[in-house]
Amino acid sequence: MVGYLWKRIRLLLPTLWLITSAVFVLSRLAAGVVTPDQPGDDARLGSTSVGNELKTGKQYLQKTGQDLPLFYLSLQTLAEPDTLHRLASVRDRRWLGRLISRYGNWPEIARYYRPVSLLRAQLQRLLDPARKADLNRQLDRLASRAEAAEVAKTLARIRGLAAQFPASPDLARHAQLADARWVDVVGNAQPWRNLVPVVRWHGTENQYHRWLGGIVRGNLGQSYRHSRPVTDLLGESLANTFGLVLSSILLTLLLAVWLGVWLVHPGHRRWRGPVLALLYVFDTVPLFLLALVLLLALTGSGLTVFLPVFEQRDFSAGFAQYASSRVLPLVLPVGCLVLATLPYLTGQFYQALRQVESQEYIQTARAKGLSEGQVLGRHALRNALLPLITLFTGLLPALVGGALVIEVIFAVPGMGQLLMDAVLARNYPVVMGIVLCLALAKIGALLLADWLYYLADPRVRFGG
């Protein structure tokens, strides 16, 4: 038995690695880098020193590991530097990338970028909102231009606007320095360097290696927003999600088996049509729509007593208070999940019972004089349960995904709420941790289905 499960685990582990690696790469490529604009970082950015603002961005990237290359190697051109990933601003990355692709001389471009970034940081100290807005628009225009003539015109406007602030002489100085260094960029252009491909090896000091090593050690990293371990956040949210999913699975399986047996009983033939039609109606309604309709119906009719609010209590407050704060709020979410998954599972189990009924051993049992309940309970039920094992493989991940949606609608403080907050805040370590949990749930469902098949049908063997 152990050897059988180990073979299945070896087949599923590469799938887990591929899923999580794909999520890691896509999240980093889609988002660039996460800058220190999360709650709690604004106070640090309020420093009175311009140099401190630039230093804070670098320190934040180092703290979160975003100052490292993405992978073990990268394919670039000779003009591209191997340090552009250390830049905190995604907009500046793209801007410098356009300059590199046009002029190809990174040393001059880097020298030009320095006074522009200082000019932009010094601008935040100005108190005149009107002239500050004009200067800010020109700087934004500068960051979107790479043509020599357009950049020169924009720099001339910036010099004129900077001269209107005699109380801030650094503005004019940075503007003049940027203008002079832009002349160097254009005069020393080397666009041919963009035609020479270069493969750069970064070694193990990269984001992917650090992330993968952390997963092996059980460390999913730090939350960008909360500055706490991701495992702690997942542990706090997992309890409610686990209770929601487990309750839904048990109720759905019990109701599906009971309804399937009830529908196939000859004495209930007249109820089959209406009950199956009702189940088909529920099966066609999306889960989120079903939850929203139920939520609106209860709130619109004033039955908010059925919508208790979650409260963080433990057993020390007494079982009654614990149940009222943890169990009662799950009644409606569990009901929605059951209504959404019950029709399909019941229909499949009902069809399996109908097929089993046509077998010869069922007819033999009836010929022996056994009651219909004995025929169904002793002979038909066990063989009809085998298809449910296969359905369970898809049911568990679907319920987990549905639970995440339900948690957002009913404000359940579980992994669904955590996922939504993490996506909105670009808190990608938490997003990847939740995706890893979902992948583990899918793999766990597959292993459980294999194990149940192993127990239910001795003919199921792989490799003897």
C-alpha positions in Angstrom: 0.0 0.0 0.0 2.8 2.4 0.9 4.7 1.6 -2.2 1.6 2.2 -4.3 1.0 5.6 -2.9 4.7 6.5 -3.2 4.5 5.7 -6.9 1.5 8.0 -7.3 3.3 10.8 -5.3 6.3 10.6 -7.5 4.0 11.1 -10.5 2.3 14.1 -9.0 5.2 16.0 -7.5 6.5 17.2 -11.0 3.0 18.6 -11.6 3.1 20.5 -8.3 6.5 21.9 -9.2 5.3 23.0 -12.7 2.1 24.7 -11.4 3.9 26.6 -8.6 6.8 27.6 -10.9 4.5 28.9 -13.6 2.6 31.0 -11.0 5.9 32.4 -9.7 7.2 33.3 -13.1 3.9 34.8 -14.3 3.4 36.8 -11.2 6.9 38.3 -11.4 6.7 39.0 -15.1 3.3 40.5 -15.0 3.9 42.8 -12.0 7.6 43.7 -12.4 8.5 44.6 -8.9 6.5 45.6 -5.9 7.6 49.0 -4.7 7.5 50.1 -1.1 4.1 51.8 -1.3 2.4 49.3 1.0 0.8 50.4 4.3 3.5 50.9 6.9 6.1 52.1 4.3 4.8 55.6 3.9 6.3 56.8 7.1 9.7 55.7 6.0 9.3 57.4 2.7 8.5 60.7 4.5 12.2 61.3 5.1 13.4 64.8 4.5 16.5 63.7 2.6 16.2 63.0 -1.1 19.0 60.5 -0.9 17.1 58.6 1.8 14.1 58.2 -0.5 16.3 56.5 -3.1 18.0 54.5 -0.4 14.7 53.3 1.1 13.6 51.9 -2.3 16.9 49.9 -2.6 16.6 48.6 1.0 13.0 47.5 0.4 14.0 45.5 -2.7 16.8 43.9 -0.7 14.4 43.0 2.1 11.9 41.4 -0.2 14.5 39.7 -2.4 13.4 41.7 -5.5 16.9 43.1 -6.1 18.0 39.7 -7.4 17.7 38.3 -11.0 14.6 36.4 -11.8 16.2 33.1 -12.8 19.5 31.3 -13.0 20.3 32.8 -16.4 18.9 35.5 -18.7 19.2 36.2 -22.5 20.0 39.8 -23.1 21.8 42.1 -25.5 25.2 43.5 -25.1 23.7 46.9 -24.5 21.5 45.8 -21.5 23.0 45.9 -18.1 22.7 43.0 -15.6 21.6 45.4 -12.8 18.4 46.9 -14.3 16.4 44.5 -12.1 17.5 46.3 -9.0 15.5 49.4 -10.1 12.4 49.8 -7.9 10.2 51.7 -10.4 8.6 49.6 -13.2 8.0 52.8 -15.2 11.6 53.7 -15.0 12.6 50.2 -16.0 10.5 50.5 -19.2 11.8 54.0 -19.8 15.4 53.1 -19.5 14.7 50.0 -21.6 13.5 52.3 -24.5 16.6 54.4 -24.1 18.9 51.4 -24.2 17.2 50.0 -27.3 17.6 53.3 -29.1 21.1 54.4 -28.0 22.8 51.3 -26.6 25.2 53.1 -24.3 24.2 52.1 -20.8 27.0 53.9 -18.9 25.9 57.3 -20.3 22.2 56.5 -19.8 22.8 55.6 -16.2 24.7 58.9 -15.6 21.8 60.8 -17.3 19.2 58.9 -15.2 20.8 59.9 -11.9 20.0 63.7 -12.0 16.6 63.1 -13.5 15.7 60.8 -10.5 17.1 63.4 -8.1 15.1 66.1 -9.8 11.9 64.1 -9.5 12.5 63.4 -5.8 13.4 67.0 -5.1 10.1 68.0 -6.8 8.2 66.5 -3.9 9.5 69.2 -1.5 7.9 72.0 -3.4 5.0 73.8 -1.9 3.6 75.7 -5.0 1.0 73.3 -6.3 0.4 75.0 -9.7 4.1 75.3 -10.8 4.8 71.9 -9.2 2.1 70.3 -11.3 3.6 71.9 -14.5 7.0 70.6 -13.7 5.7 67.2 -12.8 3.9 66.9 -16.2 7.1 67.7 -18.0 9.0 65.0 -16.0 6.3 62.5 -16.8 6.6 63.5 -20.5 10.3 63.1 -20.2 9.9 59.5 -18.9 7.8 58.6 -22.0 10.2 60.0 -24.7 13.3 58.5 -26.2 13.7 60.7 -29.4 16.6 63.1 -29.1 14.7 66.2 -30.3 11.7 65.5 -28.1 13.9 64.9 -25.0 15.9 68.0 -25.7 12.7 70.2 -25.9 11.3 68.7 -22.7 14.6 69.2 -20.9 14.6 72.9 -22.0 11.1 73.3 -20.6 12.2 71.7 -17.3 15.1 74.0 -17.0 12.8 77.0 -17.5 10.3 75.8 -14.8 13.1 74.9 -12.4 14.5 78.4 -12.6 11.2 79.7 -11.2 12.0 78.2 -7.8 14.9 80.4 -6.5 14.3 78.9 -3.0 15.2 75.5 -4.4 18.5 75.9 -6.2 19.0 72.1 -6.4 16.2 72.0 -9.0 18.0 74.1 -11.5 21.3 72.4 -10.8 19.8 68.9 -11.4 18.0 70.1 -14.6 21.2 71.6 -16.0 23.1 68.4 -15.2 20.5 66.2 -16.8 20.6 68.4 -20.0 24.4 68.1 -20.2 24.4 64.3 -19.7 21.7 63.9 -22.3 24.0 65.4 -24.8 26.5 62.7 -23.8 23.9 60.0 -24.4 23.1 61.2 -27.9 26.7 61.9 -28.8 28.0 58.5 -27.7 25.2 56.4 -29.0 26.1 52.7 -29.8 22.9 51.2 -31.2 24.8 48.2 -32.7 25.2 46.8 -29.2 21.5 45.9 -29.2 22.2 43.4 -32.0 24.7 41.3 -30.0 23.0 38.6 -27.9 24.5 37.8 -24.5 23.6 34.9 -22.1 24.3 35.9 -18.5 24.6 33.4 -15.8 23.5 34.6 -12.4 24.1 31.5 -10.3 22.0 30.6 -7.3 21.7 34.2 -6.3 18.3 34.7 -7.9 14.7 35.0 -6.9 13.5 31.6 -8.2 16.3 29.7 -6.3 15.6 31.5 -3.1 11.8 30.9 -3.5 12.2 27.2 -4.3 14.6 26.7 -1.5 12.2 28.3 0.9 9.4 26.0 -0.2 11.6 23.0 0.4 12.3 24.3 3.9 8.6 25.1 4.5 9.3 28.9 4.3 7.0 30.6 1.8 8.5 34.0 2.4 7.4 37.3 4.0 4.2 39.1 3.2 4.9 42.4 1.5 1.9 44.0 3.1 1.9 42.6 6.6 5.7 41.9 7.1 4.8 38.5 8.5 5.6 35.0 7.4 3.2 33.8 4.7 2.7 30.5 6.6 1.3 32.4 9.6 -1.2 34.2 7.5 -2.2 30.9 5.7 -2.5 29.1 9.0 -4.9 31.8 10.4 -7.1 31.7 7.3 -7.0 28.0 6.7 -9.1 27.0 9.7 -12.3 28.7 8.5 -11.7 27.5 4.9 -11.1 23.9 6.0 -14.2 23.9 8.2 -16.2 25.3 5.3 -14.9 22.8 2.7 -15.1 19.8 5.1 -18.7 20.5 6.1 -19.7 21.0 2.5 -18.1 17.7 1.4 -19.7 15.6 4.1 -23.1 17.1 3.6 -22.9 16.9 -0.2 -21.8 13.2 -0.1 -24.5 12.2 2.4 -27.3 14.1 0.7 -26.2 12.8 -2.8 -26.2 9.2 -1.6 -29.5 9.5 0.2 -31.1 11.3 -2.7 -29.8 8.8 -5.2 -31.1 5.9 -3.3 -34.4 7.6 -2.7 -34.9 8.5 -6.4 -34.0 5.0 -7.6 -36.5 3.3 -5.2 -39.5 2.1 -7.2 -41.9 3.6 -4.7 -40.7 7.1 -5.4 -41.0 6.9 -9.2 -43.6 9.7 -9.4 -41.2 12.1 -7.6 -38.2 11.5 -9.9 -39.2 14.0 -12.6 -39.9 17.1 -10.3 -36.8 16.4 -8.1 -34.4 15.9 -11.0 -35.8 19.0 -12.7 -35.2 21.0 -9.6 -31.7 19.7 -9.3 -31.0 20.6 -12.9 -32.2 24.2 -12.2 -29.7 24.5 -9.3 -27.0 22.9 -11.5 -27.4 25.7 -14.1 -27.1 28.6 -11.7 -23.5 29.8 -11.1 -22.2 29.6 -7.5 -21.6 33.3 -7.1 -25.0 34.1 -8.5 -26.7 31.7 -6.1 -24.8 33.2 -3.2 -25.7 36.7 -4.2 -29.4 35.9 -4.7 -29.5 34.3 -1.3 -27.6 37.1 0.4 -29.9 39.8 -1.2 -33.0 37.8 -0.3 -32.1 37.6 3.3 -30.9 41.2 3.7 -33.9 42.5 1.7 -36.4 40.7 3.9 -34.7 41.8 7.1 -33.6 38.3 8.1 -30.1 39.5 8.9 -30.2 37.2 12.0 -29.1 34.5 9.6 -26.0 36.5 8.7 -23.9 36.5 11.9 -20.6 38.2 11.9 -17.4 36.3 12.5 -15.7 36.9 15.9 -12.3 35.7 16.9 -13.1 33.5 19.9 -11.6 30.3 21.3 -12.9 27.5 23.5 -11.9 29.5 26.6 -15.0 31.6 26.1 -17.2 28.5 26.3 -18.5 26.1 23.7 -21.8 28.0 23.1 -20.0 31.3 22.4 -17.4 29.5 20.2 -20.1 27.8 18.2 -22.0 31.1 17.7 -18.9 32.9 16.5 -17.4 30.1 14.3 -20.2 27.6 13.4 -23.3 29.7 12.8 -21.6 32.1 10.3 -20.8 29.0 8.1 -24.4 27.9 7.8 -25.2 30.0 4.7 -21.8 29.5 3.0 -22.0 25.8 3.5 -25.6 25.8 2.2 -24.6 27.6 -1.0 -21.7 25.2 -1.7 -24.0 22.2 -1.1 -26.7 23.5 -3.4 -24.1 24.2 -6.1 -22.4 20.8 -6.0 -25.3 18.5 -5.0 -27.2 18.4 -8.3 -24.3 17.1 -10.4 -23.2 14.6 -7.8 -26.7 13.3 -7.2 -27.3 13.0 -10.9 -24.2 10.9 -11.4 -24.9 8.7 -8.5 -28.5 8.2 -9.6 -27.3 7.1 -13.1 -24.7 4.8 -11.5 -27.5 3.1 -9.4 -29.7 2.8 -12.5 -26.9 1.0 -14.3 -26.2 -1.3 -11.3 -29.9 -2.2 -11.1 -29.7 -3.8 -14.6 -27.0 -6.2 -13.5 -27.9 -9.9 -13.1 -26.9 -10.1 -9.4 -29.4 -7.4 -8.6 -32.1 -9.4 -10.3 -31.0 -12.5 -8.4 -31.2 -10.7 -5.1 -34.7 -9.6 -5.9 -35.6 -13.2 -6.9 -34.5 -14.4 -3.5 -37.2 -12.3 -1.9 -35.1 -9.5 -0.5 -36.8 -6.2 0.1 -36.0 -3.2 -2.2 -34.2 -1.5 0.6 -32.0 -4.6 1.2 -31.3 -4.9 -2.5 -30.2 -1.3 -2.7 -28.3 -1.2 0.6 -26.5 -4.5 0.5 -25.8 -5.1 -3.2 -26.3 -2.0 -5.4 -24.9 0.7 -3.1 -21.3 -0.5 -2.9 -20.8 -0.9 -6.6 -22.5 2.4 -7.4 -20.2 4.2 -4.9 -17.1 3.5 -7.1 -18.0 6.3 -9.6 -18.3 8.6 -6.7 -14.6 8.1 -5.9 -13.7 9.4 -9.4 -16.1 12.3 -9.0 -14.5 13.1 -5.6 -11.2 13.9 -7.4 -12.8 16.8 -9.2 -15.2 17.7 -6.4 -12.7 18.6 -3.7 -10.7 21.1 -5.8 -13.9 22.6 -7.1 -15.3 23.0 -3.6 -12.0 24.6 -2.5 -12.2 27.1 -5.4 -15.9 27.7 -4.7 -15.2 28.2 -1.0 -12.8 31.1 -1.9 -15.6 32.8 -3.8 -18.1 32.2 -1.1 -15.8 33.6 1.5 -15.5 36.9 -0.3 -19.3 37.2 -0.8 -20.2 36.3 2.8 -17.1 38.1 4.4 -15.7 34.9 5.8 -12.1 35.5 7.1 -10.6 32.6 5.2 -8.3 32.0 2.3 -10.7 33.6 -0.2 -10.6 37.0 1.6 -6.8 36.6 2.0 -6.4 35.9 -1.7 -8.5 38.9 -2.8 -6.6 41.3 -0.5 -3.3 39.9 -1.7 -4.1 40.3 -5.4 -5.4 43.9 -4.9 -2.2 44.8 -2.9 0.1 42.9 -5.3 1.2 40.8 -2.3 2.5 38.0 -4.5 4.2 35.8 -1.8 0.7 35.3 -0.3 -0.8 34.7 -3.7 1.8 32.0 -4.5 1.3 30.5 -1.1 -2.5 30.1 -1.7 -1.9 28.7 -5.2 0.4 26.2 -3.6 -2.3 25.2 -1.1 -4.8 24.8 -4.0 -2.3 22.6 -5.9 -1.8 20.5 -2.8 -5.5 20.1 -2.4 -5.8 18.8 -5.9 -2.9 16.4 -5.4 -4.4 15.3 -2.1 -7.7 14.6 -3.8 -6.0 12.5 -6.4 -4.1 10.5 -3.8 -7.2 10.0 -1.7 -9.1 8.8 -4.8 -6.4 6.3 -5.6 -6.3 5.1 -2.0 -10.1 4.7 -1.9 -10.0 2.8 -5.2 -7.2 0.6 -3.8 -9.4 -0.3 -0.9 -12.7 -0.6 -2.8 -11.4 -2.6 -5.8 -8.5 -5.0 -5.3 -8.1 -5.2 -9.0 -6.7 -1.7 -9.1 -2.9 -2.1 -8.9 0.0 -0.3 -10.6 3.1 -2.3 -10.9 1.7 -5.3 -9.0 
